Amino acid sequence: MESFRLLKNWILGASVVVRLQGTNADLAKKILDDSGINIISAETINEAAKKAVEAV
């Protein structure tokens, strides 16, 4: 959780788009959603690219 605190301080005010895929993707999405950091998750690289453009 220390890394989340550092990340939160570093990206204050910025949006981050991550592509989550794999065995624990659902768990990772929940952890990120509950972190309070402005993180937008996507399942595919195309979806992540679209969400990144929308976030600007």
Secondary structure as a PSIPRED ss2 file (coil, helix, strand):
# PSIPRED VFORMAT (PSIPRED V4.0)

   1 M C   1.000  0.000  0.000
   2 E H   0.000  1.000  0.000
   3 S H   0.000  1.000  0.000
   4 F H   0.000  1.000  0.000
   5 R H   0.000  1.000  0.000
   6 L H   0.000  1.000  0.000
   7 L H   0.000  1.000  0.000
   8 K H   0.000  1.000  0.000
   9 N H   0.000  1.000  0.000
  10 W H   0.000  1.000  0.000
  11 I C   1.000  0.000  0.000
  12 L C   1.000  0.000  0.000
  13 G C   1.000  0.000  0.000
  14 A C   1.000  0.000  0.000
  15 S C   1.000  0.000  0.000
  16 V E   0.000  0.000  1.000
  17 V E   0.000  0.000  1.000
  18 V E   0.000  0.000  1.000
  19 R E   0.000  0.000  1.000
  20 L C   1.000  0.000  0.000
  21 Q C   1.000  0.000  0.000
  22 G C   1.000  0.000  0.000
  23 T C   1.000  0.000  0.000
  24 N C   1.000  0.000  0.000
  25 A H   0.000  1.000  0.000
  26 D H   0.000  1.000  0.000
  27 L H   0.000  1.000  0.000
  28 A H   0.000  1.000  0.000
  29 K H   0.000  1.000  0.000
  30 K H   0.000  1.000  0.000
  31 I H   0.000  1.000  0.000
  32 L H   0.000  1.000  0.000
  33 D H   0.000  1.000  0.000
  34 D H   0.000  1.000  0.000
  35 S C   1.000  0.000  0.000
  36 G C   1.000  0.000  0.000
  37 I C   1.000  0.000  0.000
  38 N C   1.000  0.000  0.000
  39 I E   0.000  0.000  1.000
  40 I E   0.000  0.000  1.000
  41 S E   0.000  0.000  1.000
  42 A E   0.000  0.000  1.000
  43 E C   1.000  0.000  0.000
  44 T C   1.000  0.000  0.000
  45 I H   0.000  1.000  0.000
  46 N H   0.000  1.000  0.000
  47 E H   0.000  1.000  0.000
  48 A H   0.000  1.000  0.000
  49 A H   0.000  1.000  0.000
  50 K H   0.000  1.000  0.000
  51 K H   0.000  1.000  0.000
  52 A H   0.000  1.000  0.000
  53 V H   0.000  1.000  0.000
  54 E H   0.000  1.000  0.000
  55 A H   0.000  1.000  0.000
  56 V C   1.000  0.000  0.000
